[in-house]
């Protein structure tokens, strides 16, 4: 959206809730980091290689988190992925003519 005098006010009022969540998360992470490490990212005591090592370690952690979340998704033999949270809340899930029920629900068939 181009910012012109007629829509400038509307542009400034429009908020993206997802962006706001991310910005708030960054601010909170910064606050926690300053409390924990007593410094900001403006520090100049690390070399470029040390910064790259930190980044690599963070990305390795991110890969582990991705794998953990993938493991949390229940994938049935039809290749349909059902989020664990959805499965926990559902009494049954129907897909492609099949009805999937929790084991504890089998007596209710």
Secondary structure by P-SEA (a helix, b strand, c coil): cccccccaaaaaacccaaaaaaaaaaaaaaaaaaaacccccccccccaaaaaaaaaaaaaaaaaaaaaaaaacccccccbbbbaaaaaaccccccccbbbbcccccccc
